[in-house]
Amino acid sequence: MTRPEDGSPGGSLDGRTDSAVDISVAAPAYNEAETIAATVSEWQDYLENNPAVGDWEIVVCDDGSGDATGEILAGLRARCPRLVVVTHHRNQGAGAAIATAIAHTRLDWVVLLDSDGQFPIANLDRVIPRIRAGEAMAFSGARIRKADGAAYRWGSAASGAVSNLLHGTRYRDFNSIFKVVYGPLFRALPLESGGMNCSTEITARVAEIGHEWVEVPIEHRERGGGRRGWRFWRGARDRALFVVYLGFRHWLLRRGVLRPSAPGAVAPAPVAEEAR
C-alpha cells in the first residue's frame, strides 16, 4: 500500500483503496481473561472490514499472565492468523510488555491499545484521514471523557499538568495510551518504563527527538472486566518519580548534557517467546 506521503486515488477488487494504511495493533495483556477474546475480536472485525486499512496485524504481549489469558490468545490465533502472540514467561510490567509488542510489529503504522477494551479501535476513524493527508508522524488520543474513577482521573490530570510544565508543551492528555505512530519511529524509541508510565514516556520521548504530537479527540470506555495490575498509591508514587525523571532528562537535553536518542537506533526487544 502507499506510504502516507502518497495520497493518490485508486482502488482494488476488495474495495480497499491504493492509499489504504497498513496498520499494526500493539497491545500488552496481563490477566485479561475476562476481556481479551472480545477485545481482539473487535480489533479483527474493524481491521478486516475497513476499506481504509490495507495490510494489518495484531501483536499482543502476554506479560506472564497467571490466568487463562495465554490459552485464550492461543485459541484466537486459530481463527485469526494475523494475530501474533509474544509471551513473557514472568511478569515484567506494562512498560516492558508495551515495548515488546511494539518491537514485534512490522507495518508502516502502529496503533498502541490496551487489552481491557477501554480504547475502542474505532477511534482510528479520526486518525486515518490525517495519516493519509500526511499531517504528522505521531498522533495521540485525547480522551473526551475519562471513564476511570475519580482518583485515577485526578492523578492523570496532575501528572499531565506537571509533564506539560516540565516539557514546555500543552497537550490535553499527556498520559493517554492511545497512540498512532509511524512504525520505524515507534520501533526506534528506547523505552525504559517498567510500569504503567510507558504512555507518559512515549509522549516525552517522541517530543524530545523533535516530533510534534497531533492530538485527536477519542472515546474512552470503562473497563470491561479484570483489574489493574498495580496498586493506586504505589502507582501514584512511581508516576510522580518518573515524571520528575523525564523532566530532569529534558532539562539535561536542552543544556546539551545529554544527546537525543538517534531516531534510527532500534532498542533491543526484551527477551520473549513469539508465536506467529
C-alpha positions as CSV (number, residue, x, y, z in Angstrom):
1,M,0.0,0.0,0.0
2,T,1.1,3.6,-0.5
3,R,3.1,5.5,2.1
4,P,1.4,8.4,3.9
5,E,3.0,11.0,1.6
6,D,1.4,9.3,-1.5
7,G,-2.3,10.2,-1.4
8,S,-3.1,9.2,-5.0
9,P,-6.5,7.8,-5.6
10,G,-7.0,4.3,-6.6
11,G,-8.9,1.1,-5.9
12,S,-8.8,-2.7,-5.7
13,L,-11.1,-5.6,-6.2
14,D,-11.7,-6.0,-2.4
15,G,-12.8,-2.4,-2.0
16,R,-9.6,-1.1,-0.4
17,T,-8.1,2.0,-1.9
18,D,-4.5,2.2,-3.1
19,S,-3.9,4.7,-0.4
20,A,-5.1,2.4,2.4
21,V,-2.9,2.5,5.5
22,D,-1.0,-0.6,6.7
23,I,-1.6,-0.9,10.5
24,S,-0.1,-3.0,13.3
25,V,-2.0,-3.1,16.6
26,A,0.3,-3.4,19.6
27,A,-1.1,-4.2,23.0
28,P,0.1,-5.5,26.4
29,A,-2.1,-8.1,28.3
30,Y,-1.9,-9.2,31.9
31,N,-4.6,-11.3,33.4
32,E,-7.2,-10.2,30.9
33,A,-9.0,-13.5,30.5
34,E,-12.4,-11.8,31.1
35,T,-12.0,-9.3,28.2
36,I,-9.3,-10.4,25.8
37,A,-11.4,-12.5,23.4
38,A,-14.0,-9.8,22.9
39,T,-11.3,-7.1,22.6
40,V,-9.2,-9.0,19.9
41,S,-12.4,-9.9,18.0
42,E,-13.4,-6.2,18.0
43,W,-10.0,-5.3,16.6
44,Q,-10.1,-8.0,14.0
45,D,-13.6,-7.1,12.8
46,Y,-12.6,-3.4,12.4
47,L,-9.3,-4.1,10.6
48,E,-10.8,-6.7,8.2
49,N,-13.8,-4.6,7.2
50,N,-12.4,-1.1,7.0
51,P,-11.6,-0.2,3.4
52,A,-9.2,2.5,4.6
53,V,-7.0,-0.3,6.2
54,G,-4.6,-2.2,3.9
55,D,-2.3,-4.9,5.4
56,W,-2.8,-5.4,9.1
57,E,-1.7,-7.4,12.1
58,I,-2.4,-7.6,15.8
59,V,0.5,-8.1,18.2
60,V,-0.3,-8.9,21.8
61,C,2.4,-9.4,24.5
62,D,1.1,-11.7,27.3
63,D,3.1,-10.4,30.2
64,G,3.3,-13.6,32.3
65,S,-0.5,-13.8,33.0
66,G,-1.5,-16.2,35.8
67,D,-5.0,-16.7,34.4
68,A,-6.2,-18.2,31.1
69,T,-5.1,-15.2,29.0
70,G,-2.4,-17.2,27.2
71,E,-4.7,-20.1,26.4
72,I,-7.4,-17.8,25.1
73,L,-4.9,-16.0,22.9
74,A,-3.7,-19.4,21.5
75,G,-7.3,-20.2,20.7
76,L,-7.9,-16.9,19.0
77,R,-4.9,-17.5,16.7
78,A,-6.6,-20.4,15.1
79,R,-9.3,-18.1,13.6
80,C,-7.1,-15.0,13.2
81,P,-3.8,-15.9,11.6
82,R,-2.7,-12.3,11.7
83,L,-2.7,-12.4,15.5
84,V,0.9,-12.5,16.8
85,V,1.3,-13.6,20.4
86,V,4.5,-12.8,22.3
87,T,5.0,-14.3,25.7
88,H,6.9,-13.1,28.8
89,H,7.4,-16.2,31.0
90,R,7.3,-13.9,34.1
91,N,5.5,-10.7,34.7
92,Q,7.8,-7.7,33.8
93,G,5.3,-4.8,34.0
94,A,3.2,-3.0,31.5
95,G,6.1,-0.9,30.1
96,A,8.1,-4.0,29.2
97,A,5.1,-5.6,27.6
98,I,4.3,-2.5,25.6
99,A,8.0,-2.3,24.4
100,T,7.9,-6.0,23.4
101,A,4.7,-5.6,21.5
102,I,5.9,-2.6,19.6
103,A,9.3,-4.2,18.8
104,H,7.5,-7.2,17.2
105,T,5.3,-5.1,14.8
106,R,6.3,-4.8,11.2
107,L,3.9,-2.5,9.3
108,D,4.0,1.2,8.4
109,W,1.9,2.5,11.2
110,V,1.5,1.2,14.8
111,V,-1.5,1.8,17.0
112,L,-1.0,1.3,20.7
113,L,-4.0,0.0,22.5
114,D,-4.8,-1.8,25.8
115,S,-6.3,-5.2,26.1
116,D,-9.0,-4.2,28.6
117,G,-11.1,-2.6,25.8
118,Q,-11.1,0.9,27.2
119,F,-9.9,2.4,24.0
120,P,-12.2,1.5,21.1
121,I,-10.2,0.8,17.9
122,A,-12.9,2.7,16.0
123,N,-11.1,5.8,17.3
124,L,-8.8,5.2,14.3
125,D,-11.6,6.6,12.1
126,R,-10.4,10.1,13.3
127,V,-6.8,9.4,12.7
128,I,-6.5,7.5,9.4
129,P,-7.7,10.5,7.2
130,R,-5.0,12.6,8.9
131,I,-2.3,9.9,8.2
132,R,-3.4,9.9,4.5
133,A,-3.1,13.7,4.4
134,G,0.5,13.4,5.7
135,E,-0.2,15.6,8.7
136,A,2.3,14.1,11.1
137,M,4.3,11.0,12.2
138,A,2.7,10.8,15.7
139,F,-0.9,11.0,16.8
140,S,-2.2,10.8,20.3
141,G,-5.7,10.3,21.6
142,A,-7.1,12.9,23.9
143,R,-9.9,11.4,25.9
144,I,-13.1,13.5,25.6
145,R,-14.3,12.0,28.9
146,K,-12.1,9.7,31.0
147,A,-14.0,6.7,32.2
148,D,-11.7,6.0,35.1
149,G,-12.5,6.6,38.8
150,A,-12.1,10.0,40.3
151,A,-8.8,9.2,42.0
152,Y,-7.2,8.0,38.7
153,R,-8.6,11.0,36.8
154,W,-7.2,13.4,39.3
155,G,-3.8,11.6,39.3
156,S,-3.6,11.6,35.5
157,A,-4.6,15.3,35.3
158,A,-2.0,16.2,37.9
159,S,0.9,14.3,36.3
160,G,-0.1,15.5,32.8
161,A,0.0,19.2,34.0
162,V,3.4,18.7,35.6
163,S,4.7,16.9,32.5
164,N,3.5,19.8,30.3
165,L,5.2,22.3,32.5
166,L,8.5,20.4,32.6
167,H,8.5,19.8,28.8
168,G,7.1,23.2,27.7
169,T,4.2,21.5,26.0
170,R,0.4,22.0,26.2
171,Y,-1.0,18.5,25.5
172,R,-4.5,17.9,26.7
173,D,-3.9,14.2,27.5
174,F,-0.2,13.7,28.1
175,N,-0.7,10.2,29.6
176,S,-3.1,8.7,27.0
177,I,-2.1,5.2,26.0
178,F,-3.9,5.5,22.6
179,K,-1.0,6.4,20.2
180,V,-0.7,6.0,16.5
181,V,2.9,6.4,15.4
182,Y,4.9,5.8,12.2
183,G,6.3,2.3,12.6
184,P,10.0,2.9,12.1
185,L,9.9,5.8,14.5
186,F,8.0,3.9,17.2
187,R,10.2,0.8,16.9
188,A,13.3,3.1,17.4
189,L,12.2,4.6,20.7
190,P,14.4,3.4,23.6
191,L,11.7,2.9,26.2
192,E,12.7,2.5,29.9
193,S,9.5,2.5,31.9
194,G,8.7,-0.8,33.6
195,G,5.2,0.0,34.7
196,M,2.1,1.9,33.6
197,N,4.1,5.1,33.0
198,C,5.1,3.9,29.5
199,S,2.4,6.1,27.8
200,T,3.8,9.2,29.5
201,E,7.3,8.2,28.5
202,I,6.3,7.7,24.8
203,T,4.8,11.2,24.7
204,A,8.0,12.6,26.1
205,R,10.4,10.6,24.0
206,V,8.8,11.5,20.7
207,A,8.7,15.2,21.7
208,E,12.4,15.2,22.7
209,I,13.5,14.0,19.3
210,G,11.7,16.9,17.7
211,H,8.3,15.5,16.6
212,E,5.1,17.2,17.5
213,W,2.1,15.1,18.6
214,V,-1.2,15.8,16.8
215,E,-3.9,15.2,19.4
216,V,-7.2,13.7,18.2
217,P,-10.3,13.5,20.5
218,I,-11.2,9.9,21.3
219,E,-13.8,7.9,23.1
220,H,-12.8,6.2,26.4
221,R,-14.8,3.4,27.9
222,E,-15.0,1.7,31.4
223,R,-13.0,-1.4,31.8
224,G,-14.9,-4.5,30.7
225,G,-13.5,-6.7,33.4
226,G,-10.4,-7.8,35.1
227,R,-8.5,-5.4,37.4
228,R,-5.5,-3.1,37.3
229,G,-2.1,-4.9,37.8
230,W,-0.8,-2.2,40.2
231,R,-1.9,-0.6,43.4
232,F,-3.1,3.0,43.3
233,W,-0.8,4.6,45.8
234,R,2.3,2.8,44.7
235,G,1.4,3.6,41.1
236,A,0.9,7.3,42.0
237,R,4.3,7.4,43.8
238,D,6.1,5.7,40.8
239,R,4.4,8.0,38.3
240,A,5.5,11.1,40.3
241,L,9.1,9.9,40.4
242,F,9.0,9.0,36.7
243,V,7.6,12.4,35.7
244,V,10.3,14.1,37.6
245,Y,12.9,11.9,35.9
246,L,11.6,12.7,32.4
247,G,11.5,16.4,33.2
248,F,15.1,16.3,34.5
249,R,16.2,14.4,31.4
250,H,14.5,17.0,29.2
251,W,16.4,19.8,31.2
252,L,19.7,18.0,30.6
253,L,18.9,17.6,26.9
254,R,18.2,21.3,26.5
255,R,21.5,22.1,28.0
256,G,23.5,19.7,25.8
257,V,24.5,17.5,28.7
258,L,22.6,14.6,27.1
259,R,22.2,13.8,23.4
260,P,18.8,13.0,22.0
261,S,18.3,9.3,21.1
262,A,19.1,8.6,17.5
263,P,15.8,8.0,15.7
264,G,17.3,5.2,13.7
265,A,18.7,3.3,16.7
266,V,16.4,0.4,17.4
267,A,16.4,-0.6,21.1
268,P,16.7,-4.4,21.6
269,A,13.4,-6.1,22.5
270,P,13.0,-7.7,25.9
271,V,13.6,-11.4,25.9
272,A,10.4,-13.0,24.8
273,E,8.9,-16.0,23.0
274,E,7.0,-15.3,19.9
275,A,4.2,-17.3,18.2
276,R,3.1,-16.3,14.7
